Amino acid sequence: MPTFGQWIHPVLIVLSIIAIFFALFNFGSLKKLLVGHPMRSRELQSSHTKLYWLIALPVLAADLYSSVAYGPEAGITELAPLGIDAKWFILPITGATVILLGMLITSYIMGVIAYPNGGGAYAIAKDNFKRPMMSLIAASALLVDYILTVAVSVSSGIQTMGSAYPALVPHETLLSILCVLIILFVNLRGVSESASIFAWPTFFFMACMILLIATGFGDEVRHGFVQPTTPPFGTVPQALTTMLLLKAFSSACSAVTGIETISNSVPIFREPQKRGAIKAYVVLGLITGVTLLGFSYHLYVQGISVNPNNTMLSQLTSLYFGHSIVYQIIMWSTFLVLILAANSTFTGFPQLAALVAADSFLPRALTFRGDRLGYSNGMIVLAALSTLLIEVFNAQTNALIPLYAIGVFVAFTVAQVGLTKRWLRVKGKNWTVKAAINSFGAVVTALVAVIFAVTKFTGGAWIVLIVLPLLILTAVTIRKHYNQIANELRIDLRTMRPGSHRVISIVLISGINRVVLNAISFAQSIDTDAIALYIGFSDESIERMEKKWEEWGTPCRLVTLKSEYRSVLYPLARFLQRLETWEGGKPDHIHVMIAQFIPKKWWHYALHNQTSLLIRAWLLRNKDVAITTLPYHLQD
């Protein structure tokens, strides 16, 4: 019987061939099948594209809530070499993480109140710092975090399934990439459709985690809250150092990443948007905090150990339910929510990228909305970069987590400092309390960012510390480019007016046929000096062309050139240079017309040489001429 690896690759090849076939024969139909029918721009403000807060909650919170499946494990993994005496540290580490979570949610609620139009840390920094550097730091950190979120969430989900089904382990990278592509296509169909698909699995995972925690308390009521497997509490291993403890805390803090997604995506909430976003934050904070504390407590009581081939969640679930149908359901729900955690990123990344691009710090193509009114270019970029990360790191969560949270805590710090400056500037109701909350949050998040940078530096954090400055430099360079273009293209509306110019039109011909007839007719229809240019590769071909031209009645002036090296471009370049000394004076503009016939069927293109495409590309790159392509659509 074929193994999974033996049949998955042929299936992928067949699907790829089918996709290429449909794309070549009817791209429009394929696009409608995958993405859906285009939506009108006015539908952007309709309820169809806005979400009720209870539905937006699981869509935007999947990133944060799903991290309960790996956050506590990531923290205690750092202390695992210290043995059984270090297992109890999962409780204070998780407790500190929940406290940090509460502080961040409170701070971001302040951000939603101050900036109800979304934008998160970028909008806050842009409004409160005179120079753009701080806003670029926040944007770069968040964009990097979003990309890593997709890679970590999807990789973690596949690893969870690998714990339940070991046969999948050798194919984790391939399966992770497939999941990213599926999420991309669903999101390209629009916010409301992705919400209707992705909301319920997140709710179901929340229910599964509550069931698991409740089952654990039931087991402890029957067998005692201190069981034979419960590690000793309060013992401090001799090898424990402050640096190692901070490293464990920083790893556990991966459970609070994704918290900024709601703040960035306030515009997708239904009215009243601000109130809906605040409700989502409060409910998310409560359920995430309860789940983290309950899950970590049961891991401690049962003495669950770190196993690279079996997640702690899988171990705890199998301890309570065996490998029954309940275990299978919880594992599948964990897999789904970890995969769907990336979905919230597919909302946040394009929104933030569009804001930054609108300020000319990223390519402006990221501001364009697709057929379904989402920022589809941003989604495609996110999918491509996260897929690259998954491939490079072989879908290993532990290898990605060191890169994961440092960027987002940098963005947290910038946002908190910016909000503090805002309250000090605008004051308003209870401004002292708000300023105190955000200033305290800034201190805490800055400390966590420093802890991450120091403790995870050799584990991969150095990559982020290099990537962030490179992204900022790239953004500044892009902005400089756009400014230079704007200055070059700007005109004085009071003094500069359009005027007439002397134009010479050159029609490139390869013979006398219906395509050339249409081209010459078009050239003579506009008020210019038309010249037919024929480039031959032999004296005989040139003589035949001149003779035929005379038989045709010499509809316009014909110029023939010989190409000894069978190249069209070199003689054409020499002729364009000669026009500078053309009788009657140098023309103001040179207009090159290229006749091109368009085959009816796609495979006919392979039967003809595409010289016109080569000439057009070369002229655009090398000559200051106007170029017109004159298409002639073949009937057969």
Backbone torsions as a table, in degrees:
resi	resn	phi	psi	omega
1	MET	NA	131.0	-178.6
2	PRO	-62.6	142.5	176.2
3	THR	-80.3	171.0	179.8
4	PHE	-57.3	-45.8	-177.9
5	GLY	-65.9	-28.0	-179.1
6	GLN	-75.2	-31.2	-177.8
7	TRP	-99.0	-20.0	-175.5
8	ILE	-69.2	-37.7	-178.0
9	HIS	-68.4	-45.4	174.5
10	PRO	-60.0	-37.3	178.3
11	VAL	-62.7	-43.4	179.4
12	LEU	-63.5	-39.3	179.1
13	ILE	-63.6	-44.8	179.5
14	VAL	-62.0	-44.8	179.6
15	LEU	-62.8	-38.7	178.8
16	SER	-64.0	-42.5	179.3
17	ILE	-63.0	-42.5	178.6
18	ILE	-62.1	-43.4	-179.9
19	ALA	-62.7	-42.8	179.0
20	ILE	-64.5	-40.2	179.1
21	PHE	-58.8	-49.7	179.8
22	PHE	-64.9	-39.4	-178.5
23	ALA	-64.0	-39.1	-178.8
24	LEU	-72.3	-40.0	-175.6
25	PHE	-82.5	-36.0	-177.8
26	ASN	-156.7	81.9	-177.9
27	PHE	-62.6	-37.8	-178.7
28	GLY	-60.8	-43.8	179.8
29	SER	-66.2	-40.0	178.2
30	LEU	-63.4	-41.6	-179.8
31	LYS	-63.8	-42.4	178.6
32	LYS	-64.9	-37.0	179.0
33	LEU	-64.2	-42.9	-176.2
34	LEU	-81.7	-42.3	-172.2
35	VAL	-102.0	-32.1	-176.9
36	GLY	105.5	173.1	-179.2
37	HIS	-70.4	144.4	178.8
38	PRO	-60.3	150.4	178.5
39	MET	-112.8	147.5	178.8
40	ARG	-72.7	151.6	-179.1
41	SER	-60.9	-34.0	-177.6
42	ARG	-67.1	-17.7	178.2
43	GLU	-73.7	-7.3	179.9
44	LEU	-60.3	-32.3	-178.9
45	GLN	-96.2	3.8	-178.2
46	SER	-81.1	163.0	179.9
47	SER	-65.2	-19.1	-179.6
48	HIS	-63.6	-29.3	-178.4
49	THR	-103.0	3.0	178.8
50	LYS	-111.5	152.8	-175.1
51	LEU	-118.1	137.9	170.2
52	TYR	-67.0	145.5	-169.6
53	TRP	-59.5	-33.1	-178.4
54	LEU	-69.8	-28.4	175.5
55	ILE	-84.4	-36.2	177.6
56	ALA	-65.7	-29.9	-178.1
57	LEU	-54.5	-58.2	-179.0
58	PRO	-68.1	-28.8	-180.0
59	VAL	-66.7	-46.1	-176.3
60	LEU	-88.3	-20.4	-174.3
61	ALA	-98.1	-4.9	-177.7
62	ALA	-57.7	-36.5	179.4
63	ASP	-60.9	-51.1	-178.8
64	LEU	-67.4	-50.6	-173.0
65	TYR	-68.4	-35.4	-178.6
66	SER	-63.9	-23.5	-177.6
67	SER	-68.7	-11.4	174.7
68	VAL	-63.4	-21.6	-178.6
69	ALA	-73.9	-23.0	-177.7
70	TYR	-131.6	-11.9	-178.3
71	GLY	-61.2	-56.6	178.9
72	PRO	-59.6	-38.5	179.2
73	GLU	-64.9	-39.4	179.2
74	ALA	-61.8	-36.7	179.5
75	GLY	-69.7	-49.2	-175.4
76	ILE	-74.0	-20.2	177.8
77	THR	-60.1	-34.5	179.7
78	GLU	-64.9	-28.1	-177.3
79	LEU	-98.9	-3.2	-175.2
80	ALA	-56.6	-38.3	179.8
81	PRO	-62.2	-16.1	-178.5
82	LEU	-79.4	-9.3	176.1
83	GLY	92.2	-166.4	-171.9
84	ILE	-65.8	-30.0	-177.2
85	ASP	-65.8	-17.6	-177.8
86	ALA	-95.2	-5.9	-174.2
87	LYS	-63.7	-30.8	-177.0
88	TRP	-68.5	-16.4	-179.9
89	PHE	-65.8	-13.5	177.5
90	ILE	-62.3	-26.6	-179.9
91	LEU	-72.8	-55.2	179.2
92	PRO	-66.0	-32.9	179.1
93	ILE	-65.3	-45.3	178.7
94	THR	-67.1	-38.5	177.7
95	GLY	-60.1	-43.3	178.3
96	ALA	-65.0	-35.3	177.9
97	THR	-64.8	-41.6	-180.0
98	VAL	-66.7	-38.8	177.0
99	ILE	-62.0	-44.3	177.3
100	LEU	-61.2	-40.0	178.1
101	LEU	-59.4	-45.8	179.6
102	GLY	-62.2	-40.5	179.3
103	MET	-65.0	-42.1	-178.3
104	LEU	-67.7	-40.9	179.3
105	ILE	-63.8	-42.9	177.5
106	THR	-60.3	-42.5	-179.5
107	SER	-66.0	-41.0	-178.6
108	TYR	-73.4	-26.8	171.6
109	ILE	-62.8	-38.0	174.7
110	MET	-60.9	-37.1	178.3
111	GLY	-67.1	-39.0	177.6
112	VAL	-65.1	-39.7	178.4
113	ILE	-62.8	-41.4	-176.5
114	ALA	-79.7	-32.4	-175.7
115	TYR	-131.7	76.3	-176.5
116	PRO	-70.6	-8.4	179.2
117	ASN	-89.1	5.7	176.9
118	GLY	85.4	-175.0	180.0
119	GLY	110.8	-23.0	175.9
120	GLY	57.5	-139.3	-174.2
121	ALA	-60.7	-34.7	-178.3
122	TYR	-65.4	-48.5	-179.9
123	ALA	-63.7	-38.3	179.6
124	ILE	-64.2	-48.4	-179.2
125	ALA	-65.7	-39.0	-179.5
126	LYS	-61.9	-35.5	-176.2
127	ASP	-82.9	-24.1	-170.4
128	ASN	-113.3	-3.3	176.5
129	PHE	-122.2	132.6	-176.4
130	LYS	-65.0	-42.5	-179.3
131	ARG	-88.6	148.6	-177.4
132	PRO	-76.0	-5.6	-173.5
133	MET	-58.9	-43.8	-177.8
134	MET	-66.2	-40.2	178.9
135	SER	-67.0	-34.5	177.2
136	LEU	-69.1	-36.4	176.0
137	ILE	-61.5	-47.3	179.9
138	ALA	-62.0	-46.2	-178.0
139	ALA	-64.6	-45.4	-179.1
140	SER	-62.6	-43.1	179.5
141	ALA	-62.2	-42.8	-178.7
142	LEU	-70.1	-40.4	179.7
143	LEU	-63.0	-41.3	175.9
144	VAL	-63.1	-42.9	-179.9
145	ASP	-63.0	-40.5	179.4
146	TYR	-61.3	-43.2	179.5
147	ILE	-63.0	-44.1	179.0
148	LEU	-66.9	-33.2	178.5
149	THR	-59.1	-45.5	178.4
150	VAL	-61.0	-47.8	-177.5
151	ALA	-63.3	-44.3	-177.7
152	VAL	-69.6	-45.4	-176.7
153	SER	-63.8	-47.4	-179.1
154	VAL	-66.3	-43.9	179.2
155	SER	-62.0	-40.6	179.3
156	SER	-65.6	-38.8	178.1
157	GLY	-63.5	-43.3	178.7
158	ILE	-67.1	-36.8	176.9
159	GLN	-64.4	-35.8	176.4
160	THR	-61.1	-44.2	177.5
161	MET	-67.1	-32.4	176.3
162	GLY	-64.6	-30.7	176.3
163	SER	-66.4	-37.4	-178.9
164	ALA	-83.3	-32.9	-177.2
165	TYR	-130.3	87.5	-174.7
166	PRO	-56.5	-22.1	-179.4
167	ALA	-63.9	-19.6	-178.0
168	LEU	-82.7	-16.8	-172.0
169	VAL	-55.5	-45.1	-179.0
170	PRO	-65.6	-13.2	-174.5
171	HIS	-115.1	22.7	-175.3
172	GLU	-62.5	-39.9	-178.6
173	THR	-63.9	-48.3	-179.4
174	LEU	-61.3	-44.8	-178.8
175	LEU	-66.2	-36.6	178.6
176	SER	-63.1	-43.5	179.7
177	ILE	-64.3	-40.9	177.6
178	LEU	-60.5	-41.3	179.4
179	CYS	-62.8	-41.0	178.5
180	VAL	-61.1	-41.6	-179.5
181	LEU	-66.2	-39.0	178.5
182	ILE	-63.9	-45.2	178.9
183	ILE	-61.6	-39.4	178.3
184	LEU	-59.0	-50.2	-176.5
185	PHE	-64.4	-37.7	178.5
186	VAL	-65.4	-41.4	-179.6
187	ASN	-70.9	-29.8	175.8
188	LEU	-63.4	-18.8	179.1
189	ARG	-80.2	-9.7	175.0
190	GLY	120.8	159.7	-175.6
191	VAL	-63.4	-47.5	-174.3
192	SER	-66.2	-37.6	-179.8
193	GLU	-70.1	-40.8	177.8
194	SER	-65.7	-34.3	178.3
195	ALA	-65.0	-45.0	-178.5
196	SER	-64.3	-27.4	179.6
197	ILE	-84.8	-41.5	-168.7
198	PHE	-94.8	-15.1	-175.0
199	ALA	-68.0	-46.3	-171.3
200	TRP	-69.6	-37.5	174.5
201	PRO	-59.8	-33.8	178.4
202	THR	-68.7	-43.7	175.3
203	PHE	-59.1	-40.5	-178.6
204	PHE	-66.0	-39.3	177.7
205	PHE	-64.9	-40.5	176.1
206	MET	-57.4	-43.5	179.2
207	ALA	-64.3	-39.3	179.1
208	CYS	-64.5	-40.7	179.4
209	MET	-67.8	-39.5	176.0
210	ILE	-63.6	-40.8	176.7
211	LEU	-60.9	-43.8	179.9
212	LEU	-62.4	-44.1	-179.6
213	ILE	-66.3	-43.3	178.6
214	ALA	-63.0	-40.6	177.8
215	THR	-62.7	-39.2	178.4
216	GLY	-62.6	-43.2	177.8
217	PHE	-65.7	-36.7	176.4
218	GLY	-62.6	-41.7	177.7
219	ASP	-63.5	-38.1	-178.3
220	GLU	-74.0	-29.7	175.1
221	VAL	-64.9	-37.8	-178.7
222	ARG	-78.5	-40.2	-171.8
223	HIS	-110.6	0.0	178.0
224	GLY	101.9	146.8	179.8
225	PHE	-81.0	-11.1	170.2
226	VAL	-121.3	112.4	-175.1
227	GLN	-112.3	167.7	-179.5
228	PRO	-56.3	-27.7	-179.4
229	THR	-87.0	-6.4	-176.5
230	THR	-71.8	124.5	-179.4
231	PRO	-68.1	158.4	176.4
232	PRO	-63.0	143.2	-177.9
233	PHE	-102.3	133.5	172.8
234	GLY	95.0	-7.6	178.2
235	THR	-75.8	141.7	-178.9
236	VAL	-115.0	112.1	179.6
237	PRO	-60.0	144.7	-178.4
238	GLN	-63.6	-31.9	-176.9
239	ALA	-81.0	-2.7	-178.4
240	LEU	-72.3	130.3	177.4
241	THR	-121.4	161.3	178.0
242	THR	-60.4	-40.4	-179.9
243	MET	-62.5	-40.9	179.5
244	LEU	-66.8	-38.8	178.8
245	LEU	-65.9	-41.8	177.2
246	LEU	-65.3	-35.3	177.8
247	LYS	-64.4	-40.6	177.8
248	ALA	-65.5	-42.1	178.6
249	PHE	-63.4	-42.2	-179.4
250	SER	-64.7	-36.4	176.8
251	SER	-66.8	-40.8	179.1
252	ALA	-65.2	-26.0	-179.5
253	CYS	-67.9	-8.0	172.9
254	SER	-61.7	-16.8	179.1
255	ALA	-73.6	-11.5	-179.2
256	VAL	-108.5	3.2	175.6
257	THR	-73.3	152.0	-176.3
258	GLY	95.0	-3.8	-176.0
259	ILE	-69.5	-22.5	-176.3
260	GLU	-81.7	-8.6	-173.7
261	THR	-61.5	-40.7	179.4
262	ILE	-63.1	-44.2	179.8
263	SER	-62.0	-37.3	-179.9
264	ASN	-72.4	-23.1	-169.2
265	SER	-115.8	25.7	179.4
266	VAL	-54.1	-37.2	-178.1
267	PRO	-60.4	-18.0	-178.3
268	ILE	-85.5	-5.6	177.4
269	PHE	-78.1	150.4	172.3
270	ARG	-73.7	158.6	177.8
271	GLU	-66.2	143.9	-8.2
272	PRO	-75.5	119.9	-172.3
273	GLN	-62.6	-44.6	-176.8
274	LYS	-62.4	-44.7	-179.5
275	ARG	-64.7	-40.0	179.6
276	GLY	-63.3	-41.6	179.8
277	ALA	-65.5	-38.7	179.3
278	ILE	-66.4	-42.2	176.9
279	LYS	-59.2	-44.3	-179.6
280	ALA	-62.0	-40.1	179.7
281	TYR	-64.5	-44.5	-177.4
282	VAL	-63.9	-48.8	-179.3
283	VAL	-63.9	-41.6	179.4
284	LEU	-61.7	-44.0	-179.8
285	GLY	-62.4	-42.2	-179.0
286	LEU	-65.0	-50.3	-175.2
287	ILE	-70.9	-33.8	178.5
288	THR	-69.5	-42.7	179.0
289	GLY	-62.3	-44.9	179.2
290	VAL	-62.4	-42.7	-178.2
291	THR	-66.4	-43.9	179.8
292	LEU	-60.8	-47.1	-178.1
293	LEU	-66.4	-45.4	-179.3
294	GLY	-64.9	-44.0	-179.1
295	PHE	-63.7	-46.9	-179.3
296	SER	-63.7	-37.6	-179.8
297	TYR	-62.4	-44.4	-179.3
298	HIS	-68.6	-34.1	175.2
299	LEU	-61.0	-38.4	178.8
300	TYR	-69.4	-48.6	-177.3
301	VAL	-59.8	-41.5	-177.6
302	GLN	-84.3	-4.9	177.2
303	GLY	63.9	36.8	-178.0
304	ILE	-66.2	133.8	-178.9
305	SER	-102.7	159.0	177.3
306	VAL	-74.3	129.7	179.0
307	ASN	-135.2	114.0	-176.3
308	PRO	-61.4	-20.0	-178.9
309	ASN	-102.0	2.0	-178.9
310	ASN	-153.4	112.1	-175.5
311	THR	-63.7	156.7	179.5
312	MET	-64.7	-33.8	176.0
313	LEU	-62.9	-43.5	178.3
314	SER	-63.4	-41.3	-180.0
315	GLN	-63.7	-45.4	-178.5
316	LEU	-65.8	-41.8	-179.6
317	THR	-64.7	-42.6	178.8
318	SER	-68.0	-28.3	177.1
319	LEU	-66.0	-39.2	-178.7
320	TYR	-83.7	-37.5	-171.6
321	PHE	-118.5	0.7	-174.0
322	GLY	64.8	-152.2	175.6
323	HIS	-105.5	42.1	-179.3
324	SER	-76.5	-176.6	179.0
325	ILE	-63.2	-31.2	179.0
326	VAL	-65.4	-42.6	176.9
327	TYR	-59.0	-45.8	-179.5
328	GLN	-61.1	-41.4	-179.1
329	ILE	-64.5	-44.4	-179.0
330	ILE	-66.0	-38.9	178.5
331	MET	-65.2	-42.4	178.8
332	TRP	-66.9	-38.3	178.7
333	SER	-66.7	-36.4	176.8
334	THR	-65.4	-43.8	177.2
335	PHE	-58.2	-46.7	-177.5
336	LEU	-63.3	-45.0	-175.5
337	VAL	-71.1	-32.7	176.5
338	LEU	-68.5	-36.9	175.3
339	ILE	-67.5	-44.0	-176.4
340	LEU	-74.9	-15.0	175.7
341	ALA	-58.1	-32.4	177.2
342	ALA	-65.9	-22.8	-178.4
343	ASN	-63.4	-40.0	178.5
344	SER	-61.9	-31.9	176.9
345	THR	-68.1	-33.4	178.2
346	PHE	-70.7	-10.0	170.0
347	THR	-92.6	-45.5	-174.9
348	GLY	-73.0	-43.9	-177.3
349	PHE	-60.9	-50.9	-180.0
350	PRO	-62.7	-36.7	179.0
351	GLN	-62.5	-47.3	-178.8
352	LEU	-68.1	-43.0	179.6
353	ALA	-61.0	-37.2	178.7
354	ALA	-65.9	-39.9	178.3
355	LEU	-63.3	-44.8	-179.2
356	VAL	-67.8	-40.5	179.0
357	ALA	-66.0	-34.1	177.7
358	ALA	-63.1	-24.9	175.8
359	ASP	-92.1	10.8	174.7
360	SER	70.4	22.2	176.7
361	PHE	-96.6	-8.7	175.4
362	LEU	-135.7	164.0	178.6
363	PRO	-54.9	134.6	-174.4
364	ARG	-68.2	-13.1	175.5
365	ALA	-61.3	-21.8	179.2
366	LEU	-73.8	-10.2	177.9
367	THR	-90.5	-6.9	-176.0
368	PHE	-81.9	136.8	176.4
369	ARG	-91.2	143.8	179.5
370	GLY	-83.5	-169.1	-177.6
371	ASP	-58.9	-31.7	-177.2
372	ARG	-100.5	19.0	174.0
373	LEU	71.7	7.6	173.2
374	GLY	-92.6	163.4	177.7
375	TYR	-81.1	79.9	-170.2
376	SER	-66.2	-34.1	178.8
377	ASN	-62.9	-40.6	177.0
378	GLY	-63.4	-38.6	178.1
379	MET	-63.2	-41.5	-178.9
380	ILE	-66.6	-41.5	177.5
381	VAL	-61.8	-44.0	179.2
382	LEU	-60.6	-46.3	-179.9
383	ALA	-62.0	-41.8	-178.1
384	ALA	-65.0	-46.2	-177.2
385	LEU	-70.0	-40.2	179.0
386	SER	-67.6	-36.2	175.9
387	THR	-62.8	-40.1	177.5
388	LEU	-61.4	-43.2	178.5
389	LEU	-62.8	-44.0	179.7
390	ILE	-59.7	-41.7	-179.8
391	GLU	-66.9	-43.5	-177.3
392	VAL	-65.8	-40.8	-176.4
393	PHE	-98.2	10.5	176.4
394	ASN	53.2	35.3	174.7
395	ALA	58.3	32.6	178.5
396	GLN	-97.6	113.8	-176.2
397	THR	-60.6	-44.2	-176.8
398	ASN	-62.4	-27.3	178.2
399	ALA	-78.9	-24.8	-177.0
400	LEU	-90.9	-30.3	-174.7
401	ILE	-58.6	-39.5	176.7
402	PRO	-55.7	-27.1	179.0
403	LEU	-87.6	-10.9	-160.0
404	TYR	-76.4	-52.4	-165.7
405	ALA	-100.2	-14.7	-175.3
406	ILE	-62.9	-41.1	-179.5
407	GLY	-62.9	-43.1	-176.3
408	VAL	-69.2	-31.8	177.7
409	PHE	-73.7	-28.5	171.3
410	VAL	-63.5	-44.3	178.6
411	ALA	-65.0	-40.3	176.4
412	PHE	-55.3	-46.1	-176.8
413	THR	-63.7	-44.4	179.3
414	VAL	-61.2	-41.6	-179.6
415	ALA	-64.4	-43.0	-178.5
416	GLN	-66.7	-40.8	177.8
417	VAL	-65.2	-41.3	179.1
418	GLY	-62.9	-42.9	178.7
419	LEU	-65.7	-38.3	177.0
420	THR	-60.3	-43.9	177.9
421	LYS	-62.7	-37.4	-179.6
422	ARG	-64.3	-47.3	-178.3
423	TRP	-64.3	-36.8	177.9
424	LEU	-68.2	-26.2	-178.1
425	ARG	-86.7	-49.0	-174.3
426	VAL	-92.7	-18.9	-177.7
427	LYS	55.7	-120.8	-177.6
428	GLY	93.3	-170.5	-175.2
429	LYS	-68.5	129.8	177.7
430	ASN	55.4	34.2	-174.8
431	TRP	-67.6	-28.9	179.5
432	THR	-67.2	-40.0	178.3
433	VAL	-65.2	-45.5	180.0
434	LYS	-61.9	-43.6	179.5
435	ALA	-64.0	-37.7	179.5
436	ALA	-66.0	-42.6	179.5
437	ILE	-61.0	-47.6	-176.6
438	ASN	-72.5	-34.4	178.4
439	SER	-68.6	-39.3	176.7
440	PHE	-65.4	-41.1	177.2
441	GLY	-62.0	-37.0	179.1
442	ALA	-63.6	-42.2	179.8
443	VAL	-63.3	-46.2	-177.0
444	VAL	-65.5	-48.1	-178.3
445	THR	-66.2	-33.6	176.0
446	ALA	-64.4	-41.5	177.7
447	LEU	-62.6	-42.7	179.5
448	VAL	-64.2	-40.4	178.9
449	ALA	-62.6	-41.3	178.3
450	VAL	-65.4	-42.3	178.4
451	ILE	-59.4	-44.4	177.9
452	PHE	-60.4	-48.4	-176.6
453	ALA	-60.7	-38.4	-177.2
454	VAL	-78.9	-51.2	-173.2
455	THR	-74.3	-27.6	-176.9
456	LYS	-106.6	10.1	-173.8
457	PHE	-59.1	-52.8	-178.3
458	THR	-73.6	-16.9	-179.3
459	GLY	-85.5	1.3	177.5
460	GLY	130.7	-11.7	-179.4
461	ALA	-63.1	-23.6	179.0
462	TRP	-61.1	-28.3	179.7
463	ILE	-63.9	-45.4	180.0
464	VAL	-64.9	-39.6	-179.1
465	LEU	-65.9	-20.4	174.3
466	ILE	-90.7	-39.7	-176.5
467	VAL	-65.3	-41.0	-177.3
468	LEU	-58.9	-51.2	176.7
469	PRO	-60.5	-35.4	178.7
470	LEU	-65.3	-40.2	177.7
471	LEU	-64.3	-42.1	179.2
472	ILE	-63.5	-43.6	177.7
473	LEU	-61.4	-41.3	178.2
474	THR	-62.8	-43.5	-180.0
475	ALA	-61.9	-43.5	179.1
476	VAL	-63.8	-40.4	179.1
477	THR	-64.0	-41.6	178.2
478	ILE	-63.0	-44.4	178.3
479	ARG	-61.0	-42.0	179.3
480	LYS	-62.7	-40.5	178.7
481	HIS	-62.1	-47.2	179.8
482	TYR	-62.8	-39.0	178.4
483	ASN	-65.1	-40.5	179.0
484	GLN	-63.5	-41.6	178.5
485	ILE	-64.3	-43.6	-179.5
486	ALA	-61.2	-42.3	179.2
487	ASN	-65.8	-38.2	-178.8
488	GLU	-70.0	-34.4	-175.9
489	LEU	-89.8	-12.2	-175.9
490	ARG	-67.7	139.1	178.5
491	ILE	-124.6	160.1	175.2
492	ASP	-87.6	109.7	-175.2
493	LEU	-65.2	-20.2	-177.5
494	ARG	-84.1	-27.8	-173.3
495	THR	-117.0	-22.6	-174.4
496	MET	-99.7	124.0	-178.5
497	ARG	-131.0	154.8	174.2
498	PRO	-64.0	146.6	178.7
499	GLY	-140.0	165.0	179.8
500	SER	-82.5	152.4	-178.2
501	HIS	-138.6	156.3	173.6
502	ARG	-84.0	124.0	-175.3
503	VAL	-123.1	137.0	170.5
504	ILE	-110.6	125.7	178.5
505	SER	-100.3	130.0	179.0
506	ILE	-114.3	120.4	178.5
507	VAL	-102.4	115.8	178.0
508	LEU	-78.6	126.0	-178.1
509	ILE	-127.6	153.0	177.0
510	SER	-120.0	0.7	-179.4
511	GLY	171.2	-165.5	176.5
512	ILE	-118.3	112.2	-178.7
513	ASN	-153.7	-173.9	-176.6
514	ARG	-65.6	-34.2	179.1
515	VAL	-64.4	-44.0	179.1
516	VAL	-67.7	-37.6	176.9
517	LEU	-56.8	-47.2	178.8
518	ASN	-63.6	-39.3	-178.0
519	ALA	-66.9	-46.2	179.3
520	ILE	-64.2	-40.4	178.5
521	SER	-60.3	-42.7	179.3
522	PHE	-64.9	-43.1	-178.7
523	ALA	-62.4	-40.3	-179.1
524	GLN	-77.5	-13.5	179.4
525	SER	-77.2	-22.4	176.8
526	ILE	-100.5	150.9	-170.5
527	ASP	-80.5	74.4	178.6
528	THR	-139.2	168.2	173.3
529	ASP	-83.4	108.5	-177.0
530	ALA	-90.6	135.3	177.6
531	ILE	-129.8	129.6	173.2
532	ALA	-91.3	128.7	-177.1
533	LEU	-116.7	120.7	178.6
534	TYR	-117.5	128.9	178.5
535	ILE	-112.7	112.2	-179.6
536	GLY	-105.7	158.6	-178.0
537	PHE	-102.2	-0.5	178.9
538	SER	-153.1	160.2	178.0
539	ASP	-63.9	-36.1	-178.8
540	GLU	-62.9	-43.5	-178.9
541	SER	-66.0	-35.8	178.8
542	ILE	-68.3	-42.3	178.7
543	GLU	-62.2	-42.9	178.8
544	ARG	-61.8	-40.0	-178.8
545	MET	-65.9	-43.2	-179.1
546	GLU	-65.4	-37.2	179.6
547	LYS	-67.3	-46.0	178.4
548	LYS	-61.4	-38.0	-178.8
549	TRP	-62.8	-40.7	176.9
550	GLU	-65.8	-41.2	177.7
551	GLU	-61.7	-31.0	-178.7
552	TRP	-77.4	-10.9	178.1
553	GLY	99.0	13.1	179.7
554	THR	46.5	68.7	-178.0
555	PRO	-62.6	-24.8	175.4
556	CYS	-158.7	175.3	-178.0
557	ARG	-64.9	134.7	178.2
558	LEU	-110.9	131.6	173.8
559	VAL	-118.5	127.1	178.7
560	THR	-114.1	140.1	178.6
561	LEU	-129.8	146.1	177.8
562	LYS	-104.4	134.4	178.5
563	SER	-112.1	105.8	-179.2
564	GLU	-67.2	-27.0	-175.5
565	TYR	-104.8	16.4	175.6
566	ARG	58.8	30.7	177.5
567	SER	-109.6	139.0	177.3
568	VAL	-88.1	-32.9	-171.4
569	LEU	-69.8	-43.8	-175.9
570	TYR	-64.0	-49.1	176.4
571	PRO	-61.4	-36.0	178.9
572	LEU	-64.0	-41.6	178.8
573	ALA	-62.7	-42.8	178.4
574	ARG	-63.0	-40.0	179.6
575	PHE	-65.2	-41.8	178.9
576	LEU	-62.2	-35.0	177.0
577	GLN	-68.3	-36.4	179.4
578	ARG	-64.9	-25.8	-178.9
579	LEU	-63.2	-19.0	178.4
580	GLU	-65.9	-23.4	177.7
581	THR	-114.7	26.4	-177.3
582	TRP	-66.3	144.5	179.1
583	GLU	-58.9	140.4	-177.0
584	GLY	91.9	-1.6	177.7
585	GLY	98.8	157.6	179.8
586	LYS	-65.5	131.4	178.6
587	PRO	-72.0	153.7	176.8
588	ASP	-69.9	-37.0	-179.5
589	HIS	-138.4	146.1	172.8
590	ILE	-110.1	130.0	-175.6
591	HIS	-118.1	110.2	-179.5
592	VAL	-98.3	124.2	178.3
593	MET	-107.2	128.7	-177.8
594	ILE	-119.0	113.6	177.2
595	ALA	-80.0	138.3	-177.8
596	GLN	-146.8	127.8	175.8
597	PHE	-92.7	145.8	-175.6
598	ILE	-109.8	113.8	178.7
599	PRO	-64.6	155.3	-178.7
600	LYS	-77.0	-33.4	-176.6
601	LYS	-114.0	145.9	-173.0
602	TRP	-61.7	-35.9	-175.2
603	TRP	-75.0	-12.3	177.2
604	HIS	-66.6	-23.5	-179.4
605	TYR	-59.6	-33.3	-178.1
606	ALA	-70.4	-13.6	-176.9
607	LEU	-92.5	-3.9	-177.3
608	HIS	-129.6	146.4	175.4
609	ASN	-79.9	143.2	-173.4
610	GLN	-103.0	55.4	-178.2
611	THR	-61.0	-35.1	-178.0
612	SER	-61.7	-37.1	178.6
613	LEU	-66.9	-39.9	179.1
614	LEU	-64.4	-44.8	-179.3
615	ILE	-63.2	-44.8	-179.1
616	ARG	-60.8	-45.7	-179.7
617	ALA	-62.9	-41.0	-179.2
618	TRP	-67.8	-42.0	-179.9
619	LEU	-64.2	-42.3	179.6
620	LEU	-61.5	-33.7	-175.8
621	ARG	-83.5	-33.0	-167.1
622	ASN	-117.0	-18.0	-173.7
623	LYS	-127.3	146.0	178.2
624	ASP	-90.9	71.1	-178.7
625	VAL	-130.3	157.7	172.7
626	ALA	-87.4	138.8	-175.3
627	ILE	-124.1	131.4	175.7
628	THR	-125.0	127.8	173.9
629	THR	-97.6	125.3	-178.8
630	LEU	-105.8	99.5	-175.2
631	PRO	-79.4	144.1	171.8
632	TYR	-128.8	114.6	-175.6
633	HIS	-86.4	117.5	179.5
634	LEU	-71.2	147.9	-178.6
635	GLN	-88.4	-26.2	-177.1
636	ASP	-118.6	NA	NA
